[in-house]
Amino acid sequence: MDRERFPGLRDDWVRLDGPAGTQAVDDAIEASATWWRSGDPANAHGPFPQAEATDALVWSARHVCAELLGCQPDSIVFGESMTSLTMRFAAAVGRSLSPGDEVVVTRLDHDGNVRPWVVAALRAGEMDRIGPALAGSHTSLRDDYE
């Protein structure tokens, strides 16, 4: 990795502080700045050129991500953050949880992936478990989050 391409990593510090969006690469910063300077940013799906440009950019980004991940472009979703998207997804799945269902996450998971599932499970009245980082017994989420 070329640390010079990440402005936040140009010093001698190692930052292990969060999700991937925390430290952006220079090309992503420049592409974002170029888009904002273009005058095209707008709400999606509007009947005017700027909204159409926004729709085209989102569709293009979906195609690039789909190619990278080997999936269909319409299966790619963008949102405010990984945590907010996971909260929405977990809430949707949580509505279908039944007694005896379990959602298991581990202590290695980022809290942005743990908390949404804990909330969904507790709302559904389910008892979930967090698996330890290493092999061993499970502990109750209620012990950790209540």
KEZA-741262 format. One line per field, with one value per atom (N, C-alpha, C, CB): residue number from 1; z, y, x; chain; atom name. Coordinates in nm, 4 decimals. Atoms other than C-alpha are relative to their C-alpha. Glycine has a CB too. Layout:
BEGIN
resi: (NUM ...)
up: (Z ...)
north: (Y ...)
east: (X ...)
chain: (A ...)
name: (CA ...)
END
This chain:
BEGIN
resi: (1 1 1 1 2 2 2 2 3 3 3 3 4 4 4 4 5 5 5 5 6 6 6 6 7 7 7 7 8 8 8 8 9 9 9 9 10 10 10 10 11 11 11 11 12 12 12 12 13 13 13 13 14 14 14 14 15 15 15 15 16 16 16 16 17 17 17 17 18 18 18 18 19 19 19 19 20 20 20 20 21 21 21 21 22 22 22 22 23 23 23 23 24 24 24 24 25 25 25 25 26 26 26 26 27 27 27 27 28 28 28 28 29 29 29 29 30 30 30 30 31 31 31 31 32 32 32 32 33 33 33 33 34 34 34 34 35 35 35 35 36 36 36 36 37 37 37 37 38 38 38 38 39 39 39 39 40 40 40 40 41 41 41 41 42 42 42 42 43 43 43 43 44 44 44 44 45 45 45 45 46 46 46 46 47 47 47 47 48 48 48 48 49 49 49 49 50 50 50 50 51 51 51 51 52 52 52 52 53 53 53 53 54 54 54 54 55 55 55 55 56 56 56 56 57 57 57 57 58 58 58 58 59 59 59 59 60 60 60 60 61 61 61 61 62 62 62 62 63 63 63 63 64 64 64 64 65 65 65 65 66 66 66 66 67 67 67 67 68 68 68 68 69 69 69 69 70 70 70 70 71 71 71 71 72 72 72 72 73 73 73 73 74 74 74 74 75 75 75 75 76 76 76 76 77 77 77 77 78 78 78 78 79 79 79 79 80 80 80 80 81 81 81 81 82 82 82 82 83 83 83 83 84 84 84 84 85 85 85 85 86 86 86 86 87 87 87 87 88 88 88 88 89 89 89 89 90 90 90 90 91 91 91 91 92 92 92 92 93 93 93 93 94 94 94 94 95 95 95 95 96 96 96 96 97 97 97 97 98 98 98 98 99 99 99 99 100 100 100 100 101 101 101 101 102 102 102 102 103 103 103 103 104 104 104 104 105 105 105 105 106 106 106 106 107 107 107 107 108 108 108 108 109 109 109 109 110 110 110 110 111 111 111 111 112 112 112 112 113 113 113 113 114 114 114 114 115 115 115 115 116 116 116 116 117 117 117 117 118 118 118 118 119 119 119 119 120 120 120 120 121 121 121 121 122 122 122 122 123 123 123 123 124 124 124 124 125 125 125 125 126 126 126 126 127 127 127 127 128 128 128 128 129 129 129 129 130 130 130 130 131 131 131 131 132 132 132 132 133 133 133 133 134 134 134 134 135 135 135 135 136 136 136 136 137 137 137 137 138 138 138 138 139 139 139 139 140 140 140 140 141 141 141 141 142 142 142 142 143 143 143 143 144 144 144 144 145 145 145 145 146 146 146 146)
up: (0.0000 0.0000 0.0000 0.1221 0.0072 -0.0899 0.0942 -0.1460 -0.1016 0.2250 -0.0481 0.1265 0.0516 0.0296 -0.0707 -0.0956 0.0699 -0.1574 0.0969 -0.0888 -0.1028 0.1723 0.0872 0.0857 -0.0756 0.3150 0.1509 -0.0303 -0.1438 0.6632 0.0489 0.0383 -0.0390 0.6588 -0.0364 -0.0653 0.0450 0.5443 0.1131 -0.0717 -0.1125 0.8929 0.0450 0.1183 -0.0476 1.0993 0.0818 0.0823 -0.0810 1.2760 -0.0765 0.0441 0.0542 1.2189 0.0594 0.0332 -0.0483 1.2402 -0.0159 -0.0761 -0.0020 1.3388 0.0650 0.0760 -0.0720 1.4314 -0.0580 0.0093 0.0479 1.2176 -0.1412 0.0088 0.1320 0.8880 -0.1105 -0.0326 0.1131 0.5494 -0.0467 -0.1144 0.0467 0.4716 0.0807 -0.0006 -0.0866 0.7493 -0.0682 0.1268 0.0682 0.5393 -0.1499 0.0528 0.1434 0.1738 -0.0819 -0.0431 0.0926 -0.1141 -0.0857 -0.0896 0.0736 -0.3210 -0.1199 -0.0463 0.1164 -0.6345 0.0400 -0.0770 -0.0464 -0.4368 0.0465 0.1140 -0.0457 -0.2776 -0.1199 0.0877 0.1189 -0.6160 -0.0798 -0.0889 0.0738 -0.7852 0.0695 -0.0142 -0.0756 -0.5084 -0.0150 0.1482 0.0137 -0.5239 -0.1407 0.0312 0.1384 -0.9040 -0.0181 -0.0989 0.0102 -0.8767 0.0669 0.0631 -0.0704 -0.6190 -0.0742 0.1411 0.0742 -0.8326 -0.1336 -0.0243 0.1331 -1.1472 -0.0105 -0.0389 0.0042 -1.0515 -0.0222 -0.1078 0.0260 -1.1144 0.1236 -0.0816 -0.1132 -0.7588 0.0194 0.1281 -0.0172 -0.7121 0.0601 -0.1358 -0.0437 -0.5633 -0.1195 0.0655 0.1076 -0.7662 -0.0527 0.0486 0.0640 -1.0037 -0.0303 0.0865 0.0358 -1.0793 -0.1513 0.0610 0.1437 -1.4206 -0.0562 -0.0282 0.0479 -1.4857 -0.0162 0.0971 0.0372 -1.6166 0.1177 -0.0832 -0.1124 -1.2798 0.0686 0.1007 -0.0596 -1.1365 -0.0911 0.0265 0.0948 -1.4533 0.0070 -0.1435 -0.0145 -1.4137 0.1287 -0.0004 -0.1263 -1.0522 -0.0174 0.1116 0.0252 -1.1594 -0.0813 -0.0738 0.0854 -1.4279 0.0800 -0.1201 -0.0824 -1.1781 0.0941 0.0811 -0.0916 -0.9289 -0.0768 0.0724 0.0787 -1.2015 -0.0437 -0.1229 0.0388 -1.3226 0.1179 -0.0519 -0.1198 -0.9675 0.0340 0.1198 -0.0248 -0.9270 -0.0948 -0.0156 0.0977 -1.2456 0.0372 -0.1410 -0.0380 -1.1307 0.1220 0.0293 -0.1208 -0.7872 -0.0318 0.1076 0.0367 -0.9416 -0.0717 -0.0890 0.0695 -1.1696 0.1002 -0.1073 -0.1022 -0.8735 0.0862 0.0881 -0.0919 -0.6590 -0.0693 0.0876 0.0740 -0.9344 0.0228 0.0373 -0.0204 -0.8913 -0.0999 0.1457 0.0880 -1.0668 0.0537 -0.0136 -0.0452 -1.0569 0.0877 -0.1188 -0.0805 -0.9160 0.1396 -0.0716 -0.1358 -0.6113 0.0856 -0.0049 -0.0727 -0.5119 0.0607 -0.0944 -0.0698 -0.2533 0.0615 0.1089 -0.0643 -0.1437 0.1068 -0.1046 -0.1059 0.1754 0.0805 0.0906 -0.0827 0.4476 0.0579 0.1122 -0.0611 0.6130 0.0092 0.1408 -0.0175 0.6632 0.1191 0.0198 -0.1198 1.0089 -0.0268 0.1140 0.0254 0.8901 -0.0948 -0.0581 0.0908 0.6047 0.0732 -0.1181 -0.0750 0.8399 0.0976 0.0756 -0.0897 1.0873 -0.0746 0.0600 0.0787 0.8137 -0.0405 -0.1254 0.0428 0.6859 0.1173 -0.0627 -0.1183 1.0352 0.0485 0.1133 -0.0410 1.1175 -0.0910 -0.0019 0.0942 0.8025 0.0271 -0.1455 -0.0295 0.8777 0.1361 -0.0030 -0.1357 1.2450 0.0056 0.0860 0.0019 1.1550 -0.0316 -0.1016 0.0354 1.0303 0.0972 -0.1409 -0.0971 1.3308 0.0761 0.0985 -0.0734 1.5064 0.1218 -0.0907 -0.1158 1.8419 -0.0437 0.0946 0.0331 1.8251 -0.1035 -0.0486 0.0968 1.5503 0.0740 -0.0956 -0.0590 1.6253 -0.1069 0.0671 0.0819 1.4764 0.0807 -0.0344 -0.0739 1.5764 -0.0642 0.0042 0.0410 1.5506 0.0931 0.0048 -0.0853 1.6944 0.0582 -0.0785 -0.0613 1.9110 -0.0948 0.1292 0.1008 1.6060 -0.0893 -0.0852 0.0869 1.4250 0.0495 -0.0089 -0.0308 1.4102 0.0654 -0.1294 -0.0702 1.6422 -0.0955 0.1093 0.1003 1.3335 -0.0613 -0.1085 0.0454 1.2401 0.1169 -0.0739 -0.1160 1.5940 0.0516 0.1121 -0.0638 1.7377 -0.0775 0.0155 0.0703 1.4572 0.0210 -0.1474 -0.0190 1.5016 0.1433 -0.0377 -0.1401 1.8805 0.0155 0.0941 -0.0086 1.8491 -0.0648 -0.0673 0.0696 1.5954 0.0822 -0.1390 -0.0783 1.8129 0.1269 0.0360 -0.1233 2.1313 -0.0288 0.0738 0.0379 1.9539 -0.0300 -0.1223 0.0339 1.8334 0.1202 -0.1142 -0.1190 2.1854 -0.0099 0.0263 0.0193 2.0675 0.0865 -0.1475 -0.0754 2.2626 -0.0993 0.1145 0.0910 2.0459 0.0793 -0.0940 -0.0649 2.1174 -0.0784 0.0132 0.0636 2.0479 0.0153 0.0623 -0.0057 1.9571 0.0367 -0.1344 -0.0364 2.1127 -0.1207 0.1145 0.1100 1.8913 -0.0238 0.0285 0.0116 1.9610 0.0332 0.0937 -0.0269 1.9854 0.1491 -0.0504 -0.1398 2.3067 0.0111 0.0867 -0.0200 2.4574 -0.0414 0.1459 0.0335 2.3525 0.1287 -0.0951 -0.1136 2.5886 -0.0457 0.0581 0.0330 2.5997 -0.0361 0.1162 0.0343 2.4265 0.1118 -0.1313 -0.1090 2.7147 0.1074 0.0612 -0.0971 2.9409 -0.0452 0.0214 0.0531 2.7116 -0.0230 -0.1278 0.0457 2.6125 0.0856 -0.1358 -0.0849 2.8886 0.1259 0.0342)
north: (-0.1180 0.0000 0.1241 -0.0001 -0.1259 0.3450 0.1005 0.0542 -0.0890 0.5504 0.1438 -0.0048 -0.1369 0.8704 0.0290 0.0246 -0.0192 0.8146 0.0219 -0.1200 -0.0189 0.8356 0.1178 -0.1305 -0.1172 1.1907 -0.0214 0.1150 0.0242 1.0699 -0.0968 -0.0508 0.0989 0.8141 0.0435 -0.1333 -0.0461 1.0277 0.0156 0.1309 -0.0086 1.0502 -0.1417 0.0818 0.1312 0.7647 -0.0750 0.0162 0.0630 0.6838 -0.1129 0.1034 0.1060 0.3648 0.0224 -0.1450 -0.0271 0.4282 -0.1245 0.1195 0.1192 0.1284 0.0371 -0.1182 -0.0616 0.3403 -0.0208 0.1416 0.0135 0.2358 -0.0518 0.1295 0.0534 0.1497 0.0563 0.0276 -0.0328 0.1760 0.1441 -0.0920 -0.1367 0.5173 0.1043 0.0322 -0.0946 0.6764 0.0633 -0.0685 -0.0491 0.7105 -0.0221 -0.0712 0.0108 0.7834 0.0138 0.1064 -0.0066 0.7337 0.1264 -0.1281 -0.1259 1.0381 0.0029 0.0285 0.0028 0.9303 0.0162 -0.1304 -0.0124 0.8978 0.1424 -0.0998 -0.1381 1.2389 0.0923 0.0440 -0.0856 1.3994 -0.0218 -0.0267 0.0279 1.2250 0.0636 -0.1519 -0.0605 1.3401 0.1522 -0.0389 -0.1456 1.6978 0.0449 0.0457 -0.0330 1.7005 -0.0038 -0.0979 0.0110 1.5830 0.1188 -0.1311 -0.1121 1.8500 0.1313 0.0114 -0.1233 2.1213 0.0053 0.0140 0.0067 2.0071 0.0727 -0.1430 -0.0592 2.1600 -0.1028 0.1037 0.1051 1.8254 -0.0655 -0.1043 0.0696 1.6988 0.0425 0.0267 -0.0261 1.6689 -0.1237 0.0381 0.1157 1.4459 -0.0902 0.0436 0.0967 1.1318 0.0032 -0.1406 0.0249 1.0620 0.1254 -0.0894 -0.1216 1.4236 0.0162 0.1220 -0.0196 1.5426 0.1151 0.0262 -0.1075 1.7723 -0.0537 0.1216 0.0538 1.7336 -0.0386 0.1001 0.0314 1.7431 -0.1304 0.1149 0.1252 1.4660 -0.1173 0.0063 0.1062 1.2625 -0.0321 0.0408 0.0225 1.3117 -0.0768 0.1348 0.0726 1.1947 -0.1460 0.0654 0.1379 0.8874 -0.0766 -0.0005 0.0659 0.8096 -0.0337 0.0900 0.0255 0.8411 -0.1185 0.1259 0.1101 0.6096 -0.1317 0.0258 0.1230 0.3547 -0.0460 0.0210 0.0337 0.3695 -0.0610 0.1254 0.0523 0.3161 -0.1397 0.0949 0.1339 0.0204 -0.1031 0.0016 0.0922 -0.1356 -0.0344 0.0612 0.0238 -0.0942 -0.0917 0.1339 0.0838 -0.2413 -0.1418 0.0621 0.1325 -0.5281 -0.0815 0.0132 0.0708 -0.6154 -0.0470 0.0911 0.0345 -0.6098 -0.1171 0.1214 0.0999 -0.8266 -0.1210 0.0640 0.1120 -1.0534 -0.0175 -0.1260 0.0072 -0.9676 0.0916 0.0389 -0.0862 -0.7782 0.1436 -0.0530 -0.1397 -0.3945 0.0382 0.0908 -0.0382 -0.3754 -0.0622 -0.0390 0.0536 -0.5743 0.0846 -0.1441 -0.0911 -0.2965 0.1121 0.0583 -0.1047 -0.0523 0.0965 -0.0599 -0.1025 0.2743 0.0682 0.1041 -0.0676 0.4551 0.0890 -0.1005 -0.0952 0.6902 -0.0613 0.0511 0.0678 0.4379 -0.1489 0.0590 0.1438 0.0674 -0.0266 -0.0710 0.0208 0.0962 0.0287 0.0881 -0.0327 0.2694 -0.1010 0.1416 0.1017 0.0217 -0.1318 -0.0222 0.1248 -0.2730 0.0112 -0.0352 -0.0199 -0.1247 -0.0243 0.1424 0.0177 -0.1110 -0.1459 0.0891 0.1397 -0.4589 -0.0908 -0.0446 0.0827 -0.6121 0.0205 0.0331 -0.0258 -0.4423 -0.0742 0.1516 0.0717 -0.5890 -0.1498 0.0283 0.1430 -0.9367 -0.0302 -0.0448 0.0203 -0.8971 -0.0193 0.1158 0.0160 -0.8708 -0.1431 0.0945 0.1383 -1.2296 -0.1024 -0.0311 0.0946 -1.3808 -0.0699 0.0721 0.0814 -1.6586 -0.0604 -0.1118 0.0655 -1.8285 -0.1141 -0.0533 0.1019 -2.0465 0.0443 -0.1221 -0.0515 -1.8436 0.0629 0.1028 -0.0637 -1.7258 0.0764 -0.1045 -0.0755 -1.4616 0.0015 0.1473 0.0087 -1.5234 0.0920 -0.1458 -0.0860 -1.2578 -0.0309 0.1534 0.0286 -1.2691 0.1278 -0.0747 -0.1144 -1.0443 0.0632 -0.0426 -0.0581 -0.9899 0.0988 -0.1098 -0.0869 -0.8132 0.1437 -0.0492 -0.1424 -0.4347 0.0234 0.0885 -0.0233 -0.2985 0.0448 0.1043 -0.0380 -0.1550 -0.1201 0.0812 0.1223 -0.5154 -0.0765 -0.0889 0.0713 -0.6380 0.0681 -0.0081 -0.0722 -0.3698 -0.0111 0.1461 0.0122 -0.3773 -0.1354 0.0231 0.1337 -0.7527 -0.0201 -0.1073 0.0070 -0.7220 0.0706 0.0637 -0.0759 -0.4560 -0.0777 0.1382 0.0767 -0.6643 -0.1212 -0.0453 0.1198 -0.9750 0.0355 -0.0755 -0.0384 -0.7973 0.0497 0.1079 -0.0448 -0.6295 -0.1185 0.0931 0.1194 -0.9708 -0.0920 -0.0763 0.0835 -1.1117 -0.1265 -0.0357 0.1171 -1.3542 0.0100 -0.0154 0.0061 -1.4629 -0.0303 -0.1077 0.0201 -1.4160 -0.0232 0.1197 0.0249 -1.4992 0.0669 -0.1509 -0.0475 -1.3460 -0.1104 0.1353 0.1009 -1.6016 0.0668 -0.0753 -0.0577 -1.5397 0.0037 -0.0798 -0.0109 -1.4447 -0.1328 0.1102 0.1316 -1.7861 -0.1069 -0.0116 0.1088 -2.1239 -0.0074 -0.1349 0.0113 -2.1721 0.0151 0.1048 -0.0086 -2.1252 0.1365 -0.0281 -0.1249 -1.8586 0.0677 -0.0243 -0.0730 -1.5866 0.0710 0.1011 -0.0631 -1.4276 0.1461 -0.0124 -0.1422 -1.0934 0.0824 0.0263 -0.0745 -0.9943 0.0347 -0.0809 -0.0280 -1.0195 0.1176 -0.1239 -0.1039 -0.7887 0.1331 -0.0463 -0.1216 -0.5353 0.0476 -0.0203 -0.0474 -0.5108 0.0614 -0.1136)
east: (0.0844 0.0000 0.0888 -0.0960 -0.0725 0.1271 -0.0660 0.0037 0.0576 0.0610 -0.0107 0.0833 0.0054 0.1280 -0.1321 0.1162 0.1271 -0.1994 -0.1162 -0.0292 0.1016 -0.3933 0.0430 -0.0200 -0.0439 -0.3638 0.0042 -0.0897 0.0035 -0.4565 0.1055 -0.1332 -0.1009 -0.1741 0.1415 -0.0303 -0.1317 0.1174 0.1006 -0.0141 -0.0931 0.2647 0.0366 -0.0620 -0.0442 0.4076 -0.1049 0.1235 0.1034 0.0822 -0.0677 -0.1034 0.0842 -0.1144 -0.1378 0.0563 0.1358 -0.4875 -0.0858 -0.0632 0.0843 -0.6952 -0.1324 0.0692 0.1104 -0.9927 -0.1384 0.0242 0.1366 -1.2817 -0.0117 -0.0680 0.0313 -1.4422 0.0887 -0.1433 -0.0866 -1.2765 -0.0138 -0.0294 0.0190 -1.4237 0.0730 -0.1431 -0.0688 -1.2238 0.1201 0.0437 -0.1193 -0.9093 -0.0171 0.1288 0.0274 -0.9865 0.1279 -0.1014 -0.1123 -0.7430 -0.0136 0.0061 -0.0013 -0.6430 -0.0943 0.1385 0.0892 -0.8342 -0.1463 0.0182 0.1382 -1.1585 -0.0283 -0.0280 0.0164 -1.1070 -0.0148 0.1198 0.0039 -1.0400 -0.1284 0.1221 0.1236 -1.3345 -0.1199 -0.0215 0.1090 -1.5663 0.0013 0.0098 -0.0116 -1.4360 -0.0402 0.1441 0.0353 -1.4693 -0.1518 0.0686 0.1453 -1.8310 -0.0682 -0.0484 0.0625 -1.9181 0.0202 0.0560 -0.0270 -1.7548 -0.0744 0.1493 0.0609 -1.9376 -0.1337 -0.0191 0.1332 -2.2704 -0.1094 -0.0064 0.0983 -2.4415 -0.0613 0.0629 0.0616 -2.5040 -0.1458 0.0798 0.1431 -2.8793 -0.0652 -0.0674 0.0778 -3.1454 -0.0250 -0.1343 0.0199 -3.1923 -0.1436 0.0346 0.1296 -3.4808 -0.0811 -0.0811 0.0724 -3.5690 -0.0104 0.0685 0.0201 -3.6931 0.0844 -0.1468 -0.0863 -3.3962 0.1415 -0.0025 -0.1318 -3.0390 0.0898 0.0716 -0.0875 -2.8600 -0.0415 -0.0006 0.0478 -3.0787 0.0330 -0.1522 -0.0344 -3.0237 0.1492 -0.0390 -0.1446 -2.6466 0.0291 0.0767 -0.0160 -2.6735 -0.0400 -0.0840 0.0444 -2.8709 0.1040 -0.1354 -0.1004 -2.6103 0.1255 0.0366 -0.1181 -2.3245 -0.0241 0.0371 0.0319 -2.4959 -0.0051 -0.1350 0.0092 -2.5731 0.1385 -0.0904 -0.1375 -2.2117 0.0757 0.0741 -0.0670 -2.0842 -0.0514 -0.0213 0.0558 -2.3201 0.0611 -0.1536 -0.0599 -2.1819 0.1440 -0.0042 -0.1396 -1.8217 0.0064 0.0724 0.0014 -1.8980 -0.0468 -0.0908 0.0513 -2.0958 0.1069 -0.1248 -0.1084 -1.8062 0.1053 0.0650 -0.0983 -1.5681 -0.0476 0.0291 0.0542 -1.7971 -0.0621 -0.1025 0.0570 -1.9278 -0.1492 0.0707 0.1446 -2.2947 -0.0701 -0.0375 0.0781 -2.5730 0.0001 -0.1450 -0.0014 -2.5656 -0.1188 0.0037 0.1156 -2.9170 0.0005 -0.1262 -0.0131 -2.8030 0.0942 0.0502 -0.0894 -2.5593 -0.0840 0.1115 0.0733 -2.6937 0.1005 -0.0943 -0.0818 -2.5362 -0.0848 0.0541 0.0727 -2.6300 0.0917 -0.0677 -0.0739 -2.5176 0.1264 -0.0881 -0.1141 -2.2875 -0.0306 0.0321 0.0190 -2.2345 -0.0922 0.1362 0.0809 -2.3904 -0.1472 0.0505 0.1410 -2.7091 -0.0636 -0.0126 0.0537 -2.7517 -0.0242 0.0958 0.0162 -2.6989 -0.1165 0.1298 0.1148 -2.9498 -0.1304 0.0013 0.1229 -3.2132 -0.0191 0.0032 0.0079 -3.1321 -0.0361 0.1331 0.0272 -3.1292 -0.1433 0.0995 0.1384 -3.4609 -0.0974 -0.0300 0.0872 -3.6171 0.0031 0.0423 -0.0119 -3.4830 -0.0619 0.1486 0.0508 -3.5762 -0.1501 0.0377 0.1456 -3.9448 -0.0420 -0.0615 0.0353 -3.9304 0.0585 0.0478 -0.0554 -3.7484 -0.1122 0.0946 0.0973 -3.9370 0.0683 -0.0602 -0.0607 -3.8868 0.0922 -0.1090 -0.0990 -3.5788 0.1014 -0.0686 -0.0969 -3.4111 0.1167 -0.0656 -0.1175 -3.0615 0.0758 0.0918 -0.0936 -2.8379 0.1285 -0.0526 -0.1254 -2.4787 0.1025 0.0522 -0.1107 -2.2094 0.1166 -0.0394 -0.1155 -1.8597 0.0572 0.1078 -0.0671 -1.6513 0.1019 0.0689 -0.0892 -1.4307 -0.0731 0.0625 0.0782 -1.7148 0.0033 -0.1440 0.0108 -1.7237 -0.1362 0.0173 0.1261 -1.9924 -0.1103 0.0193 0.0990 -2.1635 -0.0696 0.0651 0.0652 -2.2405 -0.0618 0.0998 0.0542 -2.3134 -0.1265 0.1050 0.1105 -2.5412 -0.1320 0.0370 0.1278 -2.8026 -0.0675 0.0209 0.0567 -2.8482 -0.0460 0.1020 0.0422 -2.8643 -0.1343 0.1068 0.1251 -3.1346 -0.1141 0.0154 0.1046 -3.3293 -0.0423 0.0493 0.0316 -3.3073 -0.0769 0.1285 0.0687 -3.4103 -0.1413 0.0796 0.1349 -3.7042 -0.0910 0.0065 0.0782 -3.8151 -0.0172 0.0667 0.0091 -3.7784 0.0824 -0.1422 -0.0845 -3.5147 0.1244 0.0387 -0.1244 -3.2092 0.1108 -0.0061 -0.1120 -2.9026 0.1260 0.0171 -0.1281 -2.5445 0.1109 0.0268 -0.1221 -2.2092 0.1016 0.0510 -0.1046 -1.9492 0.1310 0.0125 -0.1291 -1.6099 0.0929 0.0644 -0.0952 -1.3176 0.0710 0.1024 -0.0631 -1.1662 -0.1029 0.1241 0.0940 -1.3349 -0.0300 0.0562 0.0398 -1.5273 -0.1496 0.0713 0.1441 -1.8677 -0.0524 -0.0356 0.0667 -2.1161 -0.0451 -0.1204 0.0546 -2.2279 -0.1261 0.1036 0.1266 -2.5695 0.0206 -0.0979 -0.0033 -2.6150 -0.0602 -0.0747 0.0623 -2.8332 0.1030 -0.1156 -0.1054 -2.5280 0.0855 0.0875 -0.0877 -2.3323 -0.0697 0.0602 0.0657 -2.5982 -0.1153 -0.0483 0.1096 -2.8559 0.0542 -0.0959)
chain: (A A A A A A A A A A A A A A A A A A A A A A A A A A A A A A A A A A A A A A A A A A A A A A A A A A A A A A A A A A A A A A A A A A A A A A A A A A A A A A A A A A A A A A A A A A A A A A A A A A A A A A A A A A A A A A A A A A A A A A A A A A A A A A A A A A A A A A A A A A A A A A A A A A A A A A A A A A A A A A A A A A A A A A A A A A A A A A A A A A A A A A A A A A A A A A A A A A A A A A A A A A A A A A A A A A A A A A A A A A A A A A A A A A A A A A A A A A A A A A A A A A A A A A A A A A A A A A A A A A A A A A A A A A A A A A A A A A A A A A A A A A A A A A A A A A A A A A A A A A A A A A A A A A A A A A A A A A A A A A A A A A A A A A A A A A A A A A A A A A A A A A A A A A A A A A A A A A A A A A A A A A A A A A A A A A A A A A A A A A A A A A A A A A A A A A A A A A A A A A A A A A A A A A A A A A A A A A A A A A A A A A A A A A A A A A A A A A A A A A A A A A A A A A A A A A A A A A A A A A A A A A A A A A A A A A A A A A A A A A A A A A A A A A A A A A A A A A A A A A A A A A A A A A A A A A A A A A A A A A A A A A A A A A A A A A A A A A A A A A A A A A A A A A A A A A A A A A A A A A A A A A A A A A A A A A A A A A A A A A A A A A A A)
name: (N CA C CB N CA C CB N CA C CB N CA C CB N CA C CB N CA C CB N CA C CB N CA C CB N CA C CB N CA C CB N CA C CB N CA C CB N CA C CB N CA C CB N CA C CB N CA C CB N CA C CB N CA C CB N CA C CB N CA C CB N CA C CB N CA C CB N CA C CB N CA C CB N CA C CB N CA C CB N CA C CB N CA C CB N CA C CB N CA C CB N CA C CB N CA C CB N CA C CB N CA C CB N CA C CB N CA C CB N CA C CB N CA C CB N CA C CB N CA C CB N CA C CB N CA C CB N CA C CB N CA C CB N CA C CB N CA C CB N CA C CB N CA C CB N CA C CB N CA C CB N CA C CB N CA C CB N CA C CB N CA C CB N CA C CB N CA C CB N CA C CB N CA C CB N CA C CB N CA C CB N CA C CB N CA C CB N CA C CB N CA C CB N CA C CB N CA C CB N CA C CB N CA C CB N CA C CB N CA C CB N CA C CB N CA C CB N CA C CB N CA C CB N CA C CB N CA C CB N CA C CB N CA C CB N CA C CB N CA C CB N CA C CB N CA C CB N CA C CB N CA C CB N CA C CB N CA C CB N CA C CB N CA C CB N CA C CB N CA C CB N CA C CB N CA C CB N CA C CB N CA C CB N CA C CB N CA C CB N CA C CB N CA C CB N CA C CB N CA C CB N CA C CB N CA C CB N CA C CB N CA C CB N CA C CB N CA C CB N CA C CB N CA C CB N CA C CB N CA C CB N CA C CB N CA C CB N CA C CB N CA C CB N CA C CB N CA C CB N CA C CB N CA C CB N CA C CB N CA C CB N CA C CB N CA C CB N CA C CB N CA C CB N CA C CB N CA C CB N CA C CB N CA C CB N CA C CB N CA C CB N CA C CB N CA C CB N CA C CB N CA C CB N CA C CB N CA C CB N CA C CB N CA C CB N CA C CB N CA C CB N CA C CB N CA C CB N CA C CB N CA C CB N CA C CB N CA C CB)
END
